[in-house]
Every structure is written in C-alpha cells, then in structure tokens.
Amino acid sequence: MKRYLWIFAAPVLAGAQIASVELSAPTLGYVFDQQSKSLVSVDGVPGAALLGGTVQIGAPIDWITIAPNRRYGLGVREGQMLLVRLDGGTGVAAPTDLPVGSVFFSPSGSAAAIYTGSRLEVYGGMPDNPNHIHSFAADLPGEGAEFTVSDDGNAAIGLVAGELWRLSEDTAEALGTGFRGAAFLRSSQDLLSLDADGGRVVLFRKAQAGEPEEEAAEGIVKPLAFALSADERTAAILLEDHALLLLNRDTHAAVRLDLTGIEAQGVWRTEGNAVFQLNRDASAGIWLADGDAAAPRLAAVLKRGNQ
C-alpha cells in the first residue's frame, strides 16, 4: 500500500497550496540536508540503511525538528512555522498562533515546546489536536539553552551552561550544575539526567530539587552528550575521547563503541528499541549506533547508488 505525506502551511489561507510525496517503508527516521534545505528519509534497518528520497514540501525550508515518534515535525519556512505530518495523514494545519522559535518535544511527541527567547510555550495534543496548555518562564542565564518537557506538558526543564533548571510560570528553580543532558521518562515527570561532573547518570523523581538517585557511573569520563533509547532501557553517552557508551539501565552493563574516524555531532534516539543517530546533517553522512544487535555496532547509512 502506498502512503502519502500531505502538508498545509500555517495559518491556513484560502487557496493555500498543498504538496504531497509518496513515502517508502520501512523508514528509520529523517535527516535534514543543510545544503539543499530539504528533509530526507532514512530507509531500511540498521546495517542495511540508505538515505531515501527527499520529502517534498513545496519549497526549501530553513530548518525542521522531528518529533521522537516521527509522526510529525515542526519547521520554519519564510518566517512561518509549519506542522509537517509524516504519518500518512490526509493533512493538518498548525495552530494560527504557533510562534516561531526553537522546538523541543516530550518523550512520546504528544507535547511540543517552543522557546521564544524568554518563555517556553507548550502545546499538547500533538499532532492531531494542537492546543496551548502551558507557558513557562525561560529567561535563563547564558547562551544555548536546551529544554525538555513532560508528556502531560505540566513539567519543563531547562539546561544551559551545565546548569539544570526546573521551570514554572513565573520563575526557574536550580536543580544542580555540571549536567550535559536531560530527558523525561514517558508518561511521567521523573527526569533522567547526565551528571558530567560526577560521571554518572541520575534520576530526579518528579524533577524535584534534592539529591537524585544514581543509576549508573561506570566508564562515564568526560561526557559530551546524552540520549535515552525508545524503550528507555539504554542510555547512550557520547564521550570526549571519540567513543560512545551504551549503558543498560536494568543491569548497569556498559558497552563502549570506538568512534575513531566518525564525526559524531551528538547522539539522538531513532527507530528501534536502542538505535541512536550520531549526526543530523544528511550532506555530511549519517552513522547509527545499533544497540539492538546481539553485539552492539556502528552502521553507516549509505547514499542510494552506493550500496
């Protein structure tokens, strides 16, 4: 059966143009090509994955961020935020008041948070019924702030210059310093975070201040980035010495993968229980870390015609 992607620009206007593209399956995920300003599918399975076709959305886009469930993305074209459906839906429009800003998602993708420079605006019901549910104060000290939000949209965390903050409507409460990443667990306000200074993965129950629970500490030396797997059993940690550490949260077992020769830009969860993406720019080449394999491995995503 063929599947099609339909996209409406927001706000919806009379006579608005609609673009569609046939999607191939299975699809591991999507990457953004900085050179062509386009979205490209990653087709196949780890170890046999190819960069697929360009997802045509009518014109080049400035950027797009894909939700963890890969059902949709939020991006900008000509100063306008777009809600891009990637699940074969027949079309959906972004809310007319959706602001332009940096985009962050909850673990399941049911909530999206948009950082406008001083506040974090949270939308629930994504992508089928977007509605504004929360506005958090997010004027944090420092540059390059990153955020994460719980699935219910009622809890939000900011991370900037190693400082972890719990946000509220009017202010922000410091949770600690020396952190390199944080992620809410699905359908929960429990927060998993990478304590770089302490060389450990910790859990903040209900994202509250106080001493967190230590989950794992072995082998975490000079960490740079952190991601949690789709099944939430594996934490992937990018290390400064060109290595990736895969930590099993149940057994605390650790597997180290050598990244020599690979320009890892970070670590992000993708399709599969414990599969991670190490770069996001399709023009630079894509690498996957496959933790689902019997022996965890690295796998290149080939360009079509280069099998």
SVG drawing of the C-alpha trace seen along z (x, -y; Angstrom):
<svg xmlns="http://www.w3.org/2000/svg" viewBox="-10 -37 50 49">
<polyline fill="none" stroke="black" stroke-width="0.4" points="0.0,0.0 1.3,-3.4 1.5,-6.1 1.4,-9.9 2.5,-12.9 0.3,-16.0 1.4,-19.3 -0.5,-22.6 1.2,-25.8 0.0,-27.6 -2.1,-29.6 -4.4,-28.0 -5.5,-30.5 -8.0,-30.3 -6.2,-28.8 -3.3,-27.5 -1.0,-25.1 -0.8,-21.5 2.2,-19.3 2.4,-15.5 5.1,-12.9 5.0,-9.1 6.8,-7.6 8.6,-4.3 8.6,-1.8 10.2,-0.8 11.6,-4.2 14.1,-4.5 13.7,-8.2 14.5,-11.5 17.5,-13.8 17.8,-17.4 20.1,-18.2 21.7,-21.6 22.9,-22.1 19.5,-21.5 17.4,-22.7 15.3,-19.6 14.1,-16.7 15.5,-13.2 14.2,-9.8 16.4,-7.1 15.1,-3.8 15.8,-0.2 17.2,1.2 20.4,0.6 23.3,2.3 21.3,2.0 20.1,-1.6 20.0,-4.0 19.3,-7.7 16.0,-7.7 14.1,-10.3 13.6,-13.9 10.3,-14.7 8.9,-17.5 7.1,-20.2 6.7,-22.7 9.9,-24.8 13.2,-24.7 12.8,-25.1 15.1,-26.9 15.1,-24.0 12.9,-21.3 12.8,-19.3 11.3,-15.8 9.2,-14.5 10.5,-11.4 7.6,-9.3 8.5,-10.5 4.8,-11.1 5.4,-14.8 7.9,-17.7 7.9,-21.4 9.9,-23.6 10.2,-27.1 9.8,-28.4 10.0,-32.1 9.4,-33.1 6.4,-30.8 6.1,-27.8 4.9,-24.6 3.4,-21.4 4.7,-18.7 2.8,-15.3 4.9,-12.2 2.4,-9.5 0.4,-9.3 -2.3,-11.6 -4.5,-13.5 -3.5,-16.9 -3.3,-19.1 -2.7,-22.7 -0.6,-24.2 -2.5,-26.5 -2.6,-30.0 -0.9,-31.3 2.0,-28.9 5.1,-31.1 8.5,-30.8 11.3,-29.6 13.5,-26.6 11.5,-23.4 11.7,-20.7 9.5,-17.6 8.2,-15.4 9.3,-11.8 6.3,-10.5 6.0,-13.6 2.5,-14.3 3.6,-17.7 5.9,-20.2 7.6,-23.2 8.7,-26.3 11.3,-28.6 10.7,-32.2 13.8,-33.7 12.2,-34.4 9.4,-31.9 8.7,-28.3 5.3,-27.8 3.9,-24.2 1.4,-22.7 -0.4,-19.4 -2.5,-17.1 0.3,-16.9 0.0,-16.4 -3.8,-15.7 -5.2,-18.4 -2.6,-21.0 -3.6,-23.3 -1.7,-25.7 -1.5,-24.2 1.3,-26.0 3.7,-29.0 6.9,-28.7 9.4,-31.4 12.6,-30.5 14.8,-33.6 17.8,-31.6 21.4,-33.0 23.8,-32.0 23.6,-31.1 22.5,-27.9 19.7,-26.9 18.0,-23.5 14.7,-22.3 12.7,-19.2 9.0,-18.8 7.0,-16.0 4.3,-14.2 1.5,-15.9 3.1,-19.3 3.0,-20.2 6.7,-20.0 9.6,-21.6 13.3,-21.6 16.0,-24.0 19.7,-23.2 22.2,-25.9 26.0,-26.1 25.7,-22.9 23.0,-24.3 19.8,-22.3 16.6,-24.3 13.0,-23.3 10.7,-25.9 7.5,-27.4 5.1,-30.0 7.0,-32.9 10.5,-31.7 13.0,-28.8 14.5,-26.7 18.0,-25.4 18.4,-21.6 22.2,-21.5 25.3,-22.2 27.6,-20.1 24.9,-18.4 25.2,-17.6 21.7,-16.3 18.3,-15.5 15.2,-13.6 11.8,-13.0 10.5,-9.4 7.4,-8.6 4.0,-9.5 6.0,-10.7 7.6,-13.7 10.7,-11.6 13.8,-13.1 16.9,-11.2 20.0,-13.3 23.7,-13.1 25.8,-14.4 29.1,-15.2 30.9,-16.5 30.1,-13.4 30.5,-11.0 27.1,-9.3 23.5,-9.0 21.0,-10.2 17.2,-10.2 15.3,-13.2 12.0,-11.9 9.2,-14.2 12.0,-16.5 12.3,-17.9 15.3,-19.5 17.3,-17.4 19.9,-14.6 19.0,-12.5 19.2,-8.7 22.3,-7.3 21.6,-4.8 25.0,-4.2 28.5,-5.5 30.9,-3.0 33.0,-4.4 31.4,-7.9 34.5,-10.0 34.3,-13.5 30.8,-13.0 29.6,-15.4 26.0,-14.4 23.3,-12.0 20.2,-10.3 17.7,-7.8 16.5,-4.9 13.0,-4.4 12.4,-1.6 14.0,-3.7 16.3,-0.8 19.5,-2.2 21.3,-5.5 23.7,-6.4 26.6,-8.7 28.9,-10.4 32.4,-10.8 35.2,-13.3 37.7,-10.6 35.8,-9.6 33.7,-6.9 30.0,-6.1 29.0,-4.4 25.8,-2.3 24.5,-1.8 21.8,0.7 19.7,-0.9 18.5,2.5 21.8,4.4 24.2,1.4 26.3,3.2 28.2,0.9 29.4,1.4 31.9,-1.0 32.0,-1.7 35.0,-3.3 34.1,-6.3 37.6,-7.0 37.1,-8.4 33.5,-9.3 32.5,-13.0 29.8,-12.5 27.7,-15.7 25.8,-14.4 23.5,-11.4 19.8,-11.1 17.3,-8.3 15.9,-6.9 13.6,-4.0 14.2,-0.7 14.5,0.1 18.1,-1.1 19.2,-2.6 20.9,-6.0 21.8,-8.5 25.2,-10.3 24.8,-13.1 21.8,-15.0 23.1,-16.7 22.5,-14.4 25.1,-16.2 27.8,-15.1 26.9,-11.4 24.9,-9.6 26.0,-7.0 23.9,-4.8 24.8,-3.0 22.8,0.2 22.3,1.3 19.5,3.8 22.1,6.1 23.4,9.2 26.7,7.3 26.2,3.5 27.8,2.0 28.1,-1.1 26.4,-1.2 26.8,-3.7 23.7,-5.0 24.6,-4.7 23.5,-7.1 21.5,-5.4 23.7,-4.2 26.5,-3.5 25.3,-0.1"/>
</svg>
